Structure formats: structure tokens, C-alpha cells
């Protein structure tokens, strides 16, 4: 997802793992600002 706030553009991702996929359980929400 992308959005603009305060004149800056941001990209947000939601990542997670699951035991069935051989990855660790967990969830992450990450936001990055674009130059």
C-alpha cells in the first residue's frame, strides 16, 4: 500500500510467516518513506 502524508510518499508492507511454510511465526508491518 502507498499513501501520502505531510507531503511525503510512503510504502507500507505487511509480512508474516507460518509454520506450514517452514518459516518462523510472526507478523510485521513496515513503512518506508520515498525520497
N, CA, C and O atoms as a CHARMM CRD file, in Angstrom:
* protein
*
  140
    1    1 UNK  N      0.85400  -1.15500   0.00000 PROA 1      0.00000
    2    1 UNK  CA     0.00000   0.00000   0.00000 PROA 1      0.00000
    3    1 UNK  C      0.90300   1.22300   0.00000 PROA 1      0.00000
    4    1 UNK  O      1.96800   1.21100   0.61800 PROA 1      0.00000
    5    2 UNK  N      0.48900   2.26500  -0.68100 PROA 2      0.00000
    6    2 UNK  CA     1.19700   3.53800  -0.63200 PROA 2      0.00000
    7    2 UNK  C      0.22800   4.61700  -0.18900 PROA 2      0.00000
    8    2 UNK  O     -0.97900   4.52500  -0.41300 PROA 2      0.00000
    9    3 UNK  N      0.77400   5.62900   0.43600 PROA 3      0.00000
   10    3 UNK  CA    -0.05300   6.76800   0.82700 PROA 3      0.00000
   11    3 UNK  C      0.82200   7.99400   0.99100 PROA 3      0.00000
   12    3 UNK  O      2.04000   7.89300   1.13000 PROA 3      0.00000
   13    4 UNK  N      0.18000   9.15700   0.97200 PROA 4      0.00000
   14    4 UNK  CA     0.87400  10.41700   1.15300 PROA 4      0.00000
   15    4 UNK  C      0.40600  11.04900   2.44500 PROA 4      0.00000
   16    4 UNK  O     -0.78700  11.05900   2.74900 PROA 4      0.00000
   17    5 UNK  N      1.35500  11.57800   3.20500 PROA 5      0.00000
   18    5 UNK  CA     1.02900  12.28100   4.44700 PROA 5      0.00000
   19    5 UNK  C      2.07400  13.36300   4.66000 PROA 5      0.00000
   20    5 UNK  O      3.27300  13.10400   4.56300 PROA 5      0.00000
   21    6 UNK  N      1.62700  14.55400   4.94500 PROA 6      0.00000
   22    6 UNK  CA     2.55900  15.65000   5.20300 PROA 6      0.00000
   23    6 UNK  C      3.47800  15.96000   4.04000 PROA 6      0.00000
   24    6 UNK  O      4.59900  16.42500   4.24400 PROA 6      0.00000
   25    7 UNK  N      3.01400  15.70600   2.81000 PROA 7      0.00000
   26    7 UNK  CA     3.81800  15.98800   1.63000 PROA 7      0.00000
   27    7 UNK  C      4.85100  14.92400   1.28900 PROA 7      0.00000
   28    7 UNK  O      5.63700  15.11800   0.36200 PROA 7      0.00000
   29    8 UNK  N      4.87400  13.80300   2.01100 PROA 8      0.00000
   30    8 UNK  CA     5.80300  12.70800   1.72200 PROA 8      0.00000
   31    8 UNK  C      5.02400  11.47300   1.30300 PROA 8      0.00000
   32    8 UNK  O      3.89600  11.25700   1.74500 PROA 8      0.00000
   33    9 UNK  N      5.63900  10.66300   0.44300 PROA 9      0.00000
   34    9 UNK  CA     5.03400   9.41900  -0.02300 PROA 9      0.00000
   35    9 UNK  C      5.60300   8.26300   0.78400 PROA 9      0.00000
   36    9 UNK  O      6.80500   8.22100   1.04500 PROA 9      0.00000
   37   10 UNK  N      4.75000   7.32600   1.18200 PROA 10     0.00000
   38   10 UNK  CA     5.15000   6.17600   1.98400 PROA 10     0.00000
   39   10 UNK  C      4.68400   4.88500   1.32700 PROA 10     0.00000
   40   10 UNK  O      3.66000   4.85600   0.64400 PROA 10     0.00000
   41   11 UNK  N      5.45200   3.81400   1.54300 PROA 11     0.00000
   42   11 UNK  CA     5.08100   2.46600   1.12800 PROA 11     0.00000
   43   11 UNK  C      4.99600   1.63200   2.40000 PROA 11     0.00000
   44   11 UNK  O      5.92000   1.64700   3.21200 PROA 11     0.00000
   45   12 UNK  N      3.89500   0.90600   2.57800 PROA 12     0.00000
   46   12 UNK  CA     3.70200   0.06500   3.75600 PROA 12     0.00000
   47   12 UNK  C      3.52600  -1.37600   3.30000 PROA 12     0.00000
   48   12 UNK  O      2.76100  -1.65100   2.37600 PROA 12     0.00000
   49   13 UNK  N      4.24200  -2.30400   3.95600 PROA 13     0.00000
   50   13 UNK  CA     4.09000  -3.72800   3.66500 PROA 13     0.00000
   51   13 UNK  C      3.70500  -4.46200   4.94000 PROA 13     0.00000
   52   13 UNK  O      4.07600  -4.05600   6.04200 PROA 13     0.00000
   53   14 UNK  N      2.96300  -5.53800   4.78000 PROA 14     0.00000
   54   14 UNK  CA     2.61900  -6.42000   5.89300 PROA 14     0.00000
   55   14 UNK  C      3.18500  -7.78500   5.53900 PROA 14     0.00000
   56   14 UNK  O      2.80800  -8.37600   4.52700 PROA 14     0.00000
   57   15 UNK  N      4.09100  -8.28700   6.37000 PROA 15     0.00000
   58   15 UNK  CA     4.78200  -9.55000   6.11500 PROA 15     0.00000
   59   15 UNK  C      4.56100 -10.48800   7.29100 PROA 15     0.00000
   60   15 UNK  O      4.45000 -10.04800   8.43600 PROA 15     0.00000
   61   16 UNK  N      4.49700 -11.77100   7.00600 PROA 16     0.00000
   62   16 UNK  CA     4.32500 -12.72800   8.09800 PROA 16     0.00000
   63   16 UNK  C      4.83800 -14.09900   7.71200 PROA 16     0.00000
   64   16 UNK  O      5.10500 -14.38200   6.54500 PROA 16     0.00000
   65   17 UNK  N      4.96700 -14.93600   8.71500 PROA 17     0.00000
   66   17 UNK  CA     5.41600 -16.30400   8.49200 PROA 17     0.00000
   67   17 UNK  C      4.40200 -17.27900   9.05600 PROA 17     0.00000
   68   17 UNK  O      3.53000 -16.91000   9.84400 PROA 17     0.00000
   69   18 UNK  N      4.53000 -18.52300   8.64100 PROA 18     0.00000
   70   18 UNK  CA     3.60800 -19.55900   9.10300 PROA 18     0.00000
   71   18 UNK  C      4.36300 -20.87700   9.12900 PROA 18     0.00000
   72   18 UNK  O      5.14800 -21.16400   8.22500 PROA 18     0.00000
   73   19 UNK  N      4.13000 -21.67900  10.16000 PROA 19     0.00000
   74   19 UNK  CA     4.82400 -22.95300  10.30300 PROA 19     0.00000
   75   19 UNK  C      4.68600 -23.87000   9.10500 PROA 19     0.00000
   76   19 UNK  O      5.61200 -24.62300   8.80300 PROA 19     0.00000
   77   20 UNK  N      3.55500 -23.82900   8.41200 PROA 20     0.00000
   78   20 UNK  CA     3.33800 -24.68800   7.24300 PROA 20     0.00000
   79   20 UNK  C      4.28000 -24.34600   6.09300 PROA 20     0.00000
   80   20 UNK  O      4.53500 -25.18000   5.22500 PROA 20     0.00000
   81   21 UNK  N      4.79400 -23.12000   6.08900 PROA 21     0.00000
   82   21 UNK  CA     5.69400 -22.69300   5.02500 PROA 21     0.00000
   83   21 UNK  C      7.15700 -22.85100   5.41300 PROA 21     0.00000
   84   21 UNK  O      8.05000 -22.49200   4.64600 PROA 21     0.00000
   85   22 UNK  N      7.40300 -23.39300   6.61200 PROA 22     0.00000
   86   22 UNK  CA     8.77700 -23.56700   7.06300 PROA 22     0.00000
   87   22 UNK  C      9.42900 -22.27400   7.52300 PROA 22     0.00000
   88   22 UNK  O     10.65500 -22.18700   7.58600 PROA 22     0.00000
   89   23 UNK  N      8.62400 -21.27000   7.84400 PROA 23     0.00000
   90   23 UNK  CA     9.15600 -20.00100   8.33600 PROA 23     0.00000
   91   23 UNK  C      8.73900 -19.80900   9.78800 PROA 23     0.00000
   92   23 UNK  O      7.85100 -20.50100  10.28700 PROA 23     0.00000
   93   24 UNK  N      9.37900 -18.87800  10.44900 PROA 24     0.00000
   94   24 UNK  CA     9.02600 -18.57000  11.83000 PROA 24     0.00000
   95   24 UNK  C      7.67200 -17.87200  11.87900 PROA 24     0.00000
   96   24 UNK  O      7.31500 -17.10900  10.98100 PROA 24     0.00000
   97   25 UNK  N      6.92800 -18.14700  12.94100 PROA 25     0.00000
   98   25 UNK  CA     5.66900 -17.44500  13.14600 PROA 25     0.00000
   99   25 UNK  C      5.95800 -15.99000  13.46000 PROA 25     0.00000
  100   25 UNK  O      6.94000 -15.67500  14.13300 PROA 25     0.00000
  101   26 UNK  N      5.11000 -15.11000  12.97800 PROA 26     0.00000
  102   26 UNK  CA     5.28300 -13.69000  13.27200 PROA 26     0.00000
  103   26 UNK  C      4.60600 -12.84500  12.22800 PROA 26     0.00000
  104   26 UNK  O      4.20800 -13.32400  11.16600 PROA 26     0.00000
  105   27 UNK  N      4.48500 -11.58900  12.55000 PROA 27     0.00000
  106   27 UNK  CA     3.89000 -10.63500  11.62100 PROA 27     0.00000
  107   27 UNK  C      4.60900  -9.30500  11.78400 PROA 27     0.00000
  108   27 UNK  O      4.98000  -8.91500  12.89100 PROA 27     0.00000
  109   28 UNK  N      4.79500  -8.63200  10.68700 PROA 28     0.00000
  110   28 UNK  CA     5.50000  -7.35800  10.68700 PROA 28     0.00000
  111   28 UNK  C      4.74400  -6.36600   9.82100 PROA 28     0.00000
  112   28 UNK  O      4.22200  -6.71800   8.76300 PROA 28     0.00000
  113   29 UNK  N      4.69100  -5.13900  10.27400 PROA 29     0.00000
  114   29 UNK  CA     4.19000  -4.02800   9.46700 PROA 29     0.00000
  115   29 UNK  C      5.36800  -3.08200   9.31300 PROA 29     0.00000
  116   29 UNK  O      5.92400  -2.59800  10.29900 PROA 29     0.00000
  117   30 UNK  N      5.74300  -2.82200   8.07000 PROA 30     0.00000
  118   30 UNK  CA     6.90400  -1.97200   7.80800 PROA 30     0.00000
  119   30 UNK  C      6.48400  -0.80200   6.93600 PROA 30     0.00000
  120   30 UNK  O      5.71100  -0.95900   5.99000 PROA 30     0.00000
  121   31 UNK  N      7.00000   0.36700   7.26500 PROA 31     0.00000
  122   31 UNK  CA     6.71100   1.56900   6.47700 PROA 31     0.00000
  123   31 UNK  C      8.03200   2.18200   6.02400 PROA 31     0.00000
  124   31 UNK  O      8.97100   2.31600   6.80800 PROA 31     0.00000
  125   32 UNK  N      8.08600   2.54800   4.76000 PROA 32     0.00000
  126   32 UNK  CA     9.26500   3.17500   4.17700 PROA 32     0.00000
  127   32 UNK  C      8.84700   4.49500   3.55800 PROA 32     0.00000
  128   32 UNK  O      7.80600   4.57900   2.90800 PROA 32     0.00000
  129   33 UNK  N      9.65700   5.52900   3.75800 PROA 33     0.00000
  130   33 UNK  CA     9.37900   6.80000   3.08800 PROA 33     0.00000
  131   33 UNK  C     10.19200   6.85300   1.80100 PROA 33     0.00000
  132   33 UNK  O     11.32100   6.36700   1.74700 PROA 33     0.00000
  133   34 UNK  N      9.61300   7.44000   0.78300 PROA 34     0.00000
  134   34 UNK  CA    10.29000   7.57300  -0.50500 PROA 34     0.00000
  135   34 UNK  C     10.94900   8.94500  -0.58300 PROA 34     0.00000
  136   34 UNK  O     10.42100   9.92400  -0.05400 PROA 34     0.00000
  137   35 UNK  N     12.10200   9.01300  -1.24200 PROA 35     0.00000
  138   35 UNK  CA    12.79700  10.31700  -1.34200 PROA 35     0.00000
  139   35 UNK  C     12.04200  11.29400  -2.22600 PROA 35     0.00000
  140   35 UNK  O     12.48700  12.42600  -2.41400 PROA 35     0.00000
